[in-house]
Amino acid sequence: MADAQDDYPAHLETYTSFNKLVTFTLLWIVLLLVSMALGLVGHMSIFAVLLGIGGTVALLVAFAVLG
């Protein structure tokens, strides 16, 4: 029973890290789909490229700073 108490902080840290990874992945997939829709359907390819690159950098910076 004592081992279960000792493992709880490690499990909580792993769960939190996995939750952040899943959140980042879902947000990046939505950003990718929006950029593709703007470029292919909306015929706004320059804006789609800028949004895709800028959004990816913003996501990486946000998750690095806030994580």
Phi and psi restraints in degrees (value plus and minus 20) as a CYANA .aco file:
   2 ALA   PHI     -87.0   -47.0
   2 ALA   PSI     -51.4   -11.4
   3 ASP   PHI     -85.2   -45.2
   3 ASP   PSI     -56.4   -16.4
   4 ALA   PHI     -85.1   -45.1
   4 ALA   PSI     -56.2   -16.2
   5 GLN   PHI     -87.2   -47.2
   5 GLN   PSI     -57.8   -17.8
   6 ASP   PHI     -92.5   -52.5
   6 ASP   PSI     -48.4    -8.4
   7 ASP   PHI    -104.2   -64.2
   7 ASP   PSI     -33.9     6.1
   8 TYR   PHI     -79.5   -39.5
   8 TYR   PSI     -66.1   -26.1
   9 PRO   PHI     -81.9   -41.9
   9 PRO   PSI     -56.5   -16.5
  10 ALA   PHI     -87.1   -47.1
  10 ALA   PSI     -61.5   -21.5
  11 HIS   PHI     -86.0   -46.0
  11 HIS   PSI     -59.3   -19.3
  12 LEU   PHI     -85.4   -45.4
  12 LEU   PSI     -60.6   -20.6
  13 GLU   PHI     -85.4   -45.4
  13 GLU   PSI     -60.6   -20.6
  14 THR   PHI     -84.5   -44.5
  14 THR   PSI     -63.2   -23.2
  15 TYR   PHI     -82.7   -42.7
  15 TYR   PSI     -62.4   -22.4
  16 THR   PHI     -85.2   -45.2
  16 THR   PSI     -62.9   -22.9
  17 SER   PHI     -84.0   -44.0
  17 SER   PSI     -63.3   -23.3
  18 PHE   PHI     -84.8   -44.8
  18 PHE   PSI     -58.0   -18.0
  19 ASN   PHI     -82.8   -42.8
  19 ASN   PSI     -61.8   -21.8
  20 LYS   PHI     -85.6   -45.6
  20 LYS   PSI     -59.5   -19.5
  21 LEU   PHI     -83.6   -43.6
  21 LEU   PSI     -63.6   -23.6
  22 VAL   PHI     -85.6   -45.6
  22 VAL   PSI     -61.9   -21.9
  23 THR   PHI     -82.9   -42.9
  23 THR   PSI     -65.1   -25.1
  24 PHE   PHI     -80.5   -40.5
  24 PHE   PSI     -65.0   -25.0
  25 THR   PHI     -82.8   -42.8
  25 THR   PSI     -63.9   -23.9
  26 LEU   PHI     -84.7   -44.7
  26 LEU   PSI     -62.8   -22.8
  27 LEU   PHI     -84.7   -44.7
  27 LEU   PSI     -57.5   -17.5
  28 TRP   PHI     -89.8   -49.8
  28 TRP   PSI     -56.8   -16.8
  29 ILE   PHI     -86.3   -46.3
  29 ILE   PSI     -61.1   -21.1
  30 VAL   PHI     -82.8   -42.8
  30 VAL   PSI     -63.4   -23.4
  31 LEU   PHI     -80.9   -40.9
  31 LEU   PSI     -62.4   -22.4
  32 LEU   PHI     -82.9   -42.9
  32 LEU   PSI     -64.3   -24.3
  33 LEU   PHI     -85.7   -45.7
  33 LEU   PSI     -59.0   -19.0
  34 VAL   PHI     -85.3   -45.3
  34 VAL   PSI     -62.5   -22.5
  35 SER   PHI     -83.8   -43.8
  35 SER   PSI     -61.3   -21.3
  36 MET   PHI     -84.9   -44.9
  36 MET   PSI     -60.5   -20.5
  37 ALA   PHI     -85.2   -45.2
  37 ALA   PSI     -61.1   -21.1
  38 LEU   PHI     -85.1   -45.1
  38 LEU   PSI     -60.2   -20.2
  39 GLY   PHI     -93.7   -53.7
  39 GLY   PSI     -62.0   -22.0
  40 LEU   PHI    -108.1   -68.1
  40 LEU   PSI     -65.7   -25.7
  41 VAL   PHI    -111.2   -71.2
  41 VAL   PSI     -59.9   -19.9
  42 GLY   PHI    -105.9   -65.9
  42 GLY   PSI     -28.1    11.9
  43 HIS   PHI      35.0    75.0
  43 HIS   PSI      18.5    58.5
  44 MET   PHI    -141.5  -101.5
  44 MET   PSI      43.8    83.8
  45 SER   PHI     -86.9   -46.9
  45 SER   PSI     -59.1   -19.1
  46 ILE   PHI     -84.5   -44.5
  46 ILE   PSI     -64.6   -24.6
  47 PHE   PHI     -83.9   -43.9
  47 PHE   PSI     -57.7   -17.7
  48 ALA   PHI     -85.2   -45.2
  48 ALA   PSI     -60.9   -20.9
  49 VAL   PHI     -86.0   -46.0
  49 VAL   PSI     -65.4   -25.4
  50 LEU   PHI     -83.5   -43.5
  50 LEU   PSI     -60.8   -20.8
  51 LEU   PHI     -85.3   -45.3
  51 LEU   PSI     -61.4   -21.4
  52 GLY   PHI     -84.9   -44.9
  52 GLY   PSI     -67.5   -27.5
  53 ILE   PHI     -90.0   -50.0
  53 ILE   PSI     -67.8   -27.8
  54 GLY   PHI     -83.5   -43.5
  54 GLY   PSI     -60.3   -20.3
  55 GLY   PHI     -87.2   -47.2
  55 GLY   PSI     -58.4   -18.4
  56 THR   PHI     -85.0   -45.0
  56 THR   PSI     -64.4   -24.4
  57 VAL   PHI     -83.5   -43.5
  57 VAL   PSI     -62.1   -22.1
  58 ALA   PHI     -83.4   -43.4
  58 ALA   PSI     -61.5   -21.5
  59 LEU   PHI     -83.5   -43.5
  59 LEU   PSI     -64.6   -24.6
  60 LEU   PHI     -82.4   -42.4
  60 LEU   PSI     -64.3   -24.3
  61 VAL   PHI     -86.4   -46.4
  61 VAL   PSI     -63.4   -23.4
  62 ALA   PHI     -82.1   -42.1
  62 ALA   PSI     -64.7   -24.7
  63 PHE   PHI     -93.7   -53.7
  63 PHE   PSI     -46.8    -6.8
  64 ALA   PHI     -94.0   -54.0
  64 ALA   PSI     -60.5   -20.5
  65 VAL   PHI     -97.5   -57.5
  65 VAL   PSI     -65.5   -25.5
  66 LEU   PHI     -99.4   -59.4
  66 LEU   PSI     -38.7     1.3
